[in-house]
Amino acid sequence: MSALEKIAGCARTERLPFLLAGGHAVIAHGYHRTTFDIDLAVRRADRDKWLEVMSALGYALFHEGPAFAQFNPPAGAAPVDLMFLNEHTFEKLQSAAAPNRDGEGFPSVICLRDLLAMKCHAIKHGHGGRIVKDADDVIQLFLINRLDPAISDWRDLVLKYGTQDLYEKLRRICGGK
């Protein structure tokens, strides 16, 4: 049983909703790349319960902030990052989420639009070590999903959450006017 299956099972038992984000969501939306951790979007109100679940599964909290918690894994498992969202944001993401193609029992996946918004936000506000990986994710997701950055919805999303520089790169690489 994979780490994600174990986490999903415990979350179901504890009635803790969550969404698959990060690299696994990128993969679910068509860009098959390597990822070494599991990123989950969860409700901030469930923070304490999530900390208990992760501890019970053998994960050790190693870094925590107001909006996230990062865990070192037990042997043979993947590291886990929890992103804590307010109720409104979580419900919005959950209502637009896509079913996980891996089957029943797996978490829903953040929809492509919301994933791109998160990646653009990370590029604009994140630390330098992530910018190249996140920019590659955005570019590849645009290419694989045949998104035209010149279409106003996509242009507006990139410019709202990302940067002008990212938008210009998308236009050059993916086409559009």
N, C-alpha and C positions, 0 to 999 in steps of 0.2 A: 504494500500500500504506500502510495506516495505521500510526501509531506502535505501537499494540498488536500488530498483525500482525507487525511487524518484531521486536519484543521477544519475542513468542511463538515466532517462527521460531528466533531465537538461543537461547532457553531450551530448545527441543526439541533443537537441535543439541548443546547443552552438557549435556543431560539434567538441567535444573534445574526441578523442579516449582514451581508457583506458583498462587495463587488470585487471582481478581479480587475486589477489595474496594472500599470507598469509594463514590463517586458512581456509578460504572459498575455496581456491584452493586445499588445502590438502583434504578437504571433497570431492571436485569434483573429485579428483583422487583416491577416495576409502576409505580413513581413516576417518570414521565418529567420530569426536571428537568435544568437545565444543570449541567455539570461541566467543569472546565478542566484537570484533571489525571488521571493514571492511578494508582490505588492498588493495590499488589500485596502480598499476604501471601506471604512466602518463609521458608524454613528458615534459622535463624541460622547453622547449620553451613555454609551456602552463601554466606555474606556476601561473602567475598573474590572468589568467582567472579562473583557478581552485580555487584560493583563493576567488575570487568574487562569484563563484558558491556555494562554501561551506558556505560562509557568508549569501548569499541569502536564503539558505536552513536552516538557523538558527544554523549552527555549529560555535563554537568559537575556534579560533586558540589558542592552549595553549603551543605548543612547536614546534620550527622550527630549521632546520639545512640546510646546503647546499643541502643535498640529500633527505630531507623529510620534511613533515609537519604533525603534529598530531592535531586532532580536538576533543574537547568535543562536545557531541551531544546535540541537543534540546531534550526536554522531549519525552520519548518513542522511541528514536532512538539509534542506536549503534554508538560508537566512530568510527572515520575514520582516517586512516593513509594514506597519499599520499607519494609514493616513486617517486622522480623525476629522470628520466633517460635521457641521451643524445639521440639525434635522432637516431643514429646508433644502440644503444642498444635497444631502444624501438622498432624500425622497425624489428630487429632480433627476439625479443620476440613475437612481434605481428604476424610475418610471420609463426612462429611455434605454435602459440596459438591454443588451442582446443575450439570448440564451447561449450557454456555453456548449459548443459543439462536441465536447468530450462526454456529454451525456448527463443523465439525471444524477443529482447529488453533487454536481460541481456548481460553483457560483456563477451567477450571471456575469457578463463581461461589460465593462463600461463601453458605451456606444462609441463609434468612430469619431463623431463630432466632439463629444466630451473628452475623449482621449487626446485628440489633436489640440483641444483648448488647454488641457493639462500640460501637454508636452511644450506647447508654445509658452505657457506661463513659466514653466521650469527653465526654458531658454532665457527668458527675459529677466527672471528673478533668481535663478539658481546659481550654484557655484560653478566655477570655470571647468572643473573636471567632468561635468555632466553635459555641457553645452554641445560638444561634438556628437555624442551618442544620441542625445535628444533631437538634435537637428537632423541627423541621419534617419532617425525614426520618422520624423515628420515628412521628410523628403520621400522616403521609401513608401510610406503610407499614401501619400499623394499619388505617386507613380503607380503603385500596385492597384489602387482603387480607382484609378483614372479620374482623379479630381482635377478640375481646372482652377488654378488659383486666381484667374481673372473673373470668375463668377463671383458676384458680389457677396453671397453668403460666406464663401471660403475666404475671400479677401478680407472681409470684415472680421471674421474669426481670427485670422492670423494677425491682423493689425491691432485688434482689441487685446489679445492675450500675449502676443509675441512682439516682434520688432519689425521695423521697416526693412532692415537688412535681411531678415529671414524671408519676408515676403518677396523681396527682389530676387533672392536666390531661388525661391520656388518658381517664380515667373520664368527665370532663365532656364531652369532645369526641366520644369514640367510643361512649359509652354504657356499660352495665355497672353492676353494683350495688356 
